[in-house]
Amino acid sequence: MPEVRPKSAEGVGRLGVFTLVVLLAVFLLVLVKAASRQGPAIRLVNPVKGLGQSTPLEIEVRDAEHGIRKVTVEVRQGGKSLAVVPQVMRSERAPHSWWQFWKSALPSSLTLSARAGRREIPELQEGRATLVITAVNDSWGHLFRDGQSTLTLALPVRFTPPRLEVLTSQHYINQGGCDMVVFKVSPGTVESGVQVGRYFFPSWPVRSSQPDTRLAIFAYPYDLDPSTPARLVARDDAGNETVSSFNYRVFPKKFHTDTINLTDEFMNRAVPPILSQTPDLADQGSLLKNFLEVNGPLRARQAQQLIELSQKTAPEFLWKEPFIQLGNSKVEASFADYRTYTYNGQVVDHQVHLGYDLAVTQHTPVVAANDGVVIYAAYFGIYGNAVIIDHGCGVQTLYGHLSSIGVKVGDKVKRGQTIGHSGQTGLAGGDHLHFTVLLDGIPVNPTEWWIPTGSTTASRPNWRRFGRPRRAPLARSSQLNESRARAPRRGGRGAEGCVAPGRR
Ligand SMILES: [Zn+2]
């Protein structure tokens, strides 16, 4: 006879074990949540060195374990606590599976922005104050009082914006060209320069011993309306800003137009190497589509890369003499030529040529236009094999389409030193040098920086001064910088009108 065990007893046993396991799990979970007392991590994204009229704060709060319940921002001064309401800019939840029911529905990462200053807190007084940022998560630590962390910063409070005094008088700027303004700022200024439309050109100390006397080379980029206002801007560590005008006159310039007839032969030779050297560029399926991808989107991306590379500039002028143009070269295309590209009689693209195309003979030695440091020496999209030299204070020169590169990143080069040989790598229709002068990554007209060709006074070129100091006598102004920051010559070379198609 088979043994019969009471059914009910077995059922109770299993249910009991199951209940016990669930209870144990809940108990462990409570224990874990209650045991963790750590608050979220708080970080100020922008460096805040003081509070002013309306100081921007960018706050990042992260919590790897729990959800963020609350973030508060307050300014404490004279025993009072003055609250500022932050705005959530970005909110993220840590990813977790559907069955992890205990995981928080609250964000695990928050980016907030706020402004704290007299505008937001009218009671705020000049002097000192404490900025307090508090973040609370949903852990059950501290007897269910949540995990909390605080970031405290003792800061100066300043409401008076920086003072600006312009030392140079009249400034003349060609559209697409540059000029320089010298000015003084009051102590505490952390950023100053010239704002022209969307472009900001930072200033540099004239001497390291006098950080408040500054010079800013600025451009009127070729694509800006000449009526766009140029202003001097200074900001202090408390976020206060002064905007000041200065005397200048802009000379509008008419740039050349040019038509380039694309051939299969040219595209077959130029485009595939660029594609193979630029791995993030997808094949568009046809030769013409690939050309257009290189000529448009890639060109635009490289313009952005040039702005990023401009950050690698030295804080002082590395050159003393004027820039030199490739010797005995024929100008085949000039600055800001507006190019229309046709294929089989159809207009397929428009682009602007932001440099000079200089041709000598095949594989001619290419020389550094001035003293500087190599910051790029490799294949560079449309420019093929390219070298970029930094000359300091945001001034850089680019040499494109080289057949060979003779320098490496970090090399100090001298004016006239061979840095490679001309070629037709990249988007080039024939052997030539593509030469660009960049100011803070923005292409500017090179003719202003060159010595006039055929000049017999090469060592003492007839340069226009970058403005003239209003107060200081001329003798003193020539001491302004070791650089002798003099003007590029104004006006173009006679050959500027010579435009040949088929070049990049
Ligand atoms: Zn070119």
Residues whose N, C-alpha, C, O or C-beta is under 5 A from the ligand:
A	BS01	ZN	Y356 D357 H434 R504
